[in-house]
Amino acid sequence: MKKRFFANVLILATSMALMAGTIQAKTLKISHLRPQGTAIDKDLRWFSDTLKDVSGGKLKGKLYPASALGDYTIVQERVGLGAVDMACQPPSSAADKRFQLVYFPYMMKNWDQAKKNYSAGAPLRNVVADLYAEQDIHLLAVWPVYFGGIAFNTEVKGAGDPDAAKGIKLRVPPMKTFQLLADTTGYLGTPIPFSDAFTAVQTGVVDGVIGSGAEGYYSSFRDVTKNYLPSNTHFEVWYLIISKKKFDKLSDEGKKQLQDVANQFEDRRWNVAEADQKANEQRLADYGATILPISDEEIAATAKKVRTVVWPQILEDVGTEWGQSVLDGIVE
């Protein structure tokens, strides 16, 4: 009887230990926008594999590329609710209109300035982290993407002239920032969700797309892009975010491991992002798109007009005092 009792105790203890090990092993669902094999997909696979190695298998990620879990606006809401664990994507102003400030056109002048403002500890980075925190989302890292431009499925005259009326309809993300940017620079902005944008261009509902850059146009619109204007419309940054509920449940060791790998994920991208932008512009050209010329003077004229006309309207929308305080914190 004693032997049987101790044997049962041993079996129970072993089972509990195995169950504990199973509970500790967490698979984090990670959503992103692009198809498999793209730069972000490869970097997130590196992130997932490295996290698994560093944590000894206790933490790992499972990727859901190409918006498989829904449009990024929906995914952000689900991350806040804890229904999706993680995502790497742009922020949604549908959840908080103050996120529009992150997309302020012509806010960043070059890559060096962008890194100063979006790296950990920078005032702008802290503002974004605080906005996410209000939605129960924890910001882990940034993934700088590109300076944006405009893709066309047709010929366009005066593309680089901000005062020329082009008569071209452009798909814009459903946020006021890009609507005003398109309208102010001579285009006709039409808000369309990202998931419907390709079909809209393909069927002629719109004549092009604004709100992305060479990487995005090559990944998702190359078959409907005949011309590309590298006009530096905005600086695109995606954010590696995690549900605060899920983050808080991790052990202190797990949190540290996750953050350490996230920091490496970010550093790796800053090292190659600028060269990657140029490479994607070349990929568009190799695929048959014409890279339209635009001078530094035209970019400067566009920036001046946008800052004069668009910025005040967005500031009013997000709260002038709050928005201006954020702009005042921009590092030159």
CORFENFEN-V86185 format. One line per field, one symbol per residue. burial: + if it has 16 or more other ideal C-beta (glycine too) atoms within 10 Angstrom, else -. A space follows every 10 residues. Layout:
burial: ???
This chain:
burial: ---------- ---------- -----+-+++ ++++---+++ +-+++-++-+ ++-++--+++ +-+++++-++ ++++++++++ ---+++++++ +++++--+++ ++++++++-- +--++-+++- -+-++-+++- ++--++++++ ++++++++++ +++--+--++ -+---+-+++ ++++++++++ ++-++++-++ -+-+--++-+ +----+++++ ++++++++++ ++-++-++++ ++++++++++ ++++-++--+ ---++-++-- ++-+++--++ --++-++--+ +-++----+- -+-+---++- +++-++---+ +--++-++-- --+--+---- --
